[in-house]
Amino acid sequence: MTSLPASSRLQFTSDLNICRILNGMWQVSGAHGRITPKVAIQNMFDYKDAGFTTWDLADHYGPAEDFIGEFRRQLLAQYGQAALSEIQAFTKWVPRPGKMTKKIVADNIDISRRRMDTETLDLLQFHWWEYRDLNYLEALRYMTELKEEGKIKHLGLTNFDTEHLNIILQNGINIKSNQVQYSLVDRRPQVHMSSFCQQHNLQLFAYGSLCGGFLSEKYLGKPEPRGSELNTVSLRKYKNMIDAWGGWQLLQELLTALKLIAEKHRVSIANIAVRYVLEQPAVAGVIIGTRLSISQHIEDNAAIFNFGLDTADYQQISTILNQSRNLYQLIGDCGDEYRR
């Protein structure tokens, strides 16, 4: 039985009621530490038992889809068929651009279905590397056919910008969501994406909301990490983002402000950072990485639903954010960093 409050849930679609904190599985893809599969599956039960029932993964996240498949099998064996309906697993398909046929699309979706041990994928999130290759529209049309055949419940996107999201909708393709980087450091969705999604009844899933852990007590008052200290893919990625945004000194000012707000609400800096994104328009949920078999943050994550940010909190945060550079001008719209 879930121990989280009702506010932790969202009726994402008519048939999918999700937890607004999604368990991100990017960390099992490699370069984040050694994973022990047996312990990882047990950790997945821990998350589910605490009310964190929604998983975000991808075909290229190492054994992530296989872990979901094994988790489903063990869940079925221990608790029966009804228990399977309590979890949601959102995967991604990230093909190389090129000619798309229905066979190519169907074969790849079938691989995910087999690995995840499910007839129907809850949400298939699609990423495409090259906008100039218009085959992404063909791929989405074939995915729509597979949805009609019952192999996919819903279609979403990953890292599409507002312009191409609009093109997809104009081609009559039914999309439910777009997954984008969104944090106190990266607020690019606030420029165009958020309002567009509100106008078209689309929802956002936010990742990178903790900047790989930089938005936490661990880095408050600490010297700038370099070289071997940036020992995960996430740390290297988000350190570059912080540098573009305003640098280490400005991050320290932000962390100091967040610490004061966190103490007021008796929560952690990470809780404040996530809560900020969760309260933004069009955001359905925030994806927080789960380092399965390495470390857990179940109790800390649960605190996100125990408070809300007030006007004074937002004013304190804005004072710091107003000093940062404009990442939209520097990088472009959501996902443009992947297509330069």
N, C-alpha and C positions, 0 to 999 in steps of 0.2 A: 504493500500500500504506500502511495506517495506521501512524503513528509513535507513537501513543498506546498505553499499556499496556492489558492486558485489563480492568483495573478501570474503565476509562473507558466500558465497554459495559454495557448492561443488556438482558436479554430482557424487554422491556416487555409484549409479547403473544407468542403462539406464532409469529406471522409477522412481528413487528417487533423487530429488534435495534437499539437506539438508542445514540447517544452521550449520556452523562449531562450534558454541557454542550450545550444547544441553542442554535443560532444564531438570535437574535431579530431579526426584521425590522421592528419597530415604527419604527425610525429612518428607514426609507425613506418613511414616511407623511407627511412634511413637518415643518417647524419644527425640523429637526435638521441643516440644511445641504444644499447642492445636491448631488444625486446624478448621477453620470455613468454612464448605463446600461452602456456597453461595459466600463468599468473595474469596475463593480459585478459583472457576470457573471464576469469574470476573477477577482475576489476570491473569488467563490463556489467556483471551482475550487481556489483556494488553501486554503480551509477544508476542502474535501472531501479534498484530497491529504494534509492534515495529520491526518485522522481525524475531523474535526468534520462528521459526515454528516447531522445531524438539524436541520431548520429549523422555526422557529415563526413563523407569519404569520397574516394575517386578510384577509377580503374587503375591509376598509376601510383597510388599511395601504398606501394609495397603489398603486404598481405592484408590490407584493410578489408577488402571485400571478402576474403577468406575468413577473417575473424568474425565478420557479421554472419556468414554462413554457419560457422561452428557455434556461435552464440545462439543463433536461431534454433539449431538442432538440440542444443542442451536445454534451452528454454522450453522447447516442445516436450522433450523427454521428462523434464522435471515438473512442469506446471500445466502442460496440455495446450491445445490449440488456441484457447482464449488468450493466453499470455502473449502469443505472437502479435496479436492486434494492439498490444500496449506499447510496442516499440515502433519507431519510424526510422528508416535508413535511407538517407538521401545520397546518392552517388553521382559521379560525373563521368561524362565521356569526353575525352580530349584527343581527338584524332589529328593526324597530320593532314594539313590542307591538301586538296586534290580532288579528282573526280569522285563523286559519291553515287553509289547505286544502292538499291534497296537491300541487296545481299550484303554489301559491306556494312551498312548500318545495322541490319538485323543480326548479322554474325557477331558484331561487337556487343550489342545489347544482350544477346544470348549468353555470351561469356560472363557478363556481370550477373545475369540472372542465375546462372549455374553456380558461380562462386558464392553468391549471397544466399543461395538455396531458397529462391522465391520465384513464383510464377510471374509476379507483377512487381516492377520497381516502383516504390512510392513516389519518388521525384528524381527524374533524370536531368541533371544540370549540364548544359552543353557549353563547351569552350571552343573557340576557333581562333587560330593564331594570326590569320592574314585576311583582313577585310577586303582586300582587292580581289581575292579569290571568292567569287560569289557562290561557290558550291555549298557554303554554309546554309543557304536557303533550301537547297535540295536536301541536305542532311536533315534539316528540321521538318521538311515535308514528309520524308520517310519516317522520321520519328513519330510524327502525328499519325501516320498510318498504323504504326506499331502500337500506339496508344489506343487507337480504335479497335485493334485486335486484342487488347487486354494485356499486353506485355509491359506497358508503362501506365501508371495512373496519371501523372502530371509531368509537364515539361517546365524546366527552368533554365536559366542561363548563368554563366560564370564570367565575370570581368568583361561584359559588353558595355560599350559606352552608350550614351543617351541617343545619339544619332542612329546607331545601328539597331538598338532596341526598337526604335520607332519604325525603321525599315522592316523589321521582322513582323511587327504588329500590322503594318500596312499590307503585308503579304498574307494576312489572314491566319497567322499562326498563333495559337493560344498558349501564351506563356504565363506562368504564375509568379515567377520570382527572378531576381537577378542577384548573384552573390558578388559583393564588392568589398574592397578594403575600406574600412571606416573606423576612425578612432579620433581621439582628441588631437592627435598629430595630423592625421589625414582626414580632412573634412571635405574633400572634393565632392562627395555625393550631395552636399548641401547646395551646390551651385546650380545644377540642372536635374540630376538624377532623381532626387527625392520628390520634387514637385511633379516631375513627369510620371513617376510611379503612382503618386496619389491620384493624378488625373485619369490614369488608365487602370486603376484597381490592381496594381502590381505591388509585390512586397519585396523588401530587401533583406538578405541575410548578410550580416557584417562579419568579416574576419579581420585579423590583425588589430583587434580593439585593445589589446594589451601590448602591442608592438613587440611581440615575442618575449614579453616579460619585463621590458624596460619600464613600463608603467606599473611599478610595484615598489615596495619598501626596499627591495634588494639593491636598487640602484640609487636610492636617495642619499645624497651626501658623499657619493663615491666618485673617484677619479674616472676620467673617460676611458672605457675599455678599448684595447687595441689588439690586433694580431690574434694570437692563440687564445686570448680571453673570449673572443667571439667564436665560440666552439660549436655552435649549431647553425644550420642554414637560416633559421628564423632570426637569430641574433645578428647575423651579417646583413640579412635583408633589411631589417628594421633599423639598424644603426645607420644604414645609407639613407633611409627615409627621414630619420631624425636630423641627420646632417643637412639634408635639403630643406627641411622645415625651419630650422633655426639653430641647430647645434646643441652641444652638451650643456652649456651654461643655461640656455633657455629651458631645456628639459629639467634641469635642477630647480629652476624657479617654478615650473609647472608641478613637479613632484612635491615641492614644499607646500604649495597651495593645496594640492590634493590631499596631503597628509593632514592639514588643518581641518579640511572638510570631512575626511575619514574619521578623525577623532571625534568630531561633533556628532556624527551618526553612529559611532562605535563600530566601524567596519574597516576594511582595508583599502589601500590606495587602488588596488585592482578592482575592488567592488565599485568604487566611484567612477573609474574609467569605463567600466562596462555599463554601469547604470546610465551614464551620459549618453552612450550610443543607443541603448535600449529605449530611451525616452524620445529619440528623434523620430520625426514623421516618416512613415512608410517602412520602418524597421520591424520586421516580424521576429527576428531573433539574432542573437550574437553567438558566434562560434568560438568556443574556448578550447584550445588544444588539450587533449588528454594524453599524458605521457604514460600510457598503459604499461604496467609492471615496473615502472620507475618511480613515479610520484603521483599523488592524488591531491585534488583540491576541492573535494566534494563539499565539505562543510563551509569553506570560504565562499564557494560559488553560490551556495544556498542563501547566504546573507544578502545577495543582490536583490532579492525579492522582499526584503524586510524594511525597506526605506525608499524615499524618493528625494530627488534633488529639489531644493527650493530656490527662490529668486536670488537670495544672497549667494548661494553656492554658484549659480550660473554667472553672477556678476564677478565673483572671485576668479572663476575659470576664464571668463572673457578677457579680463585684465591681462592675463598672460598670453592667451591665444592671439590677441590683437597685435602682439609684437612679432608674431611669426611671419615667415614668407608665405606667399600664395602658391600652394602646391598645384592648384589648377592651372595657373599661368606657367609654372615651371615644368610640369609633367604632362598636363592635359586632363581629359575627363577620366572617369573610372576605367581602369584596365589599360589605359594607354601606355603604362610603363612596360607592358608585355609586348607591345607592337611597335617599338621604335627601331 
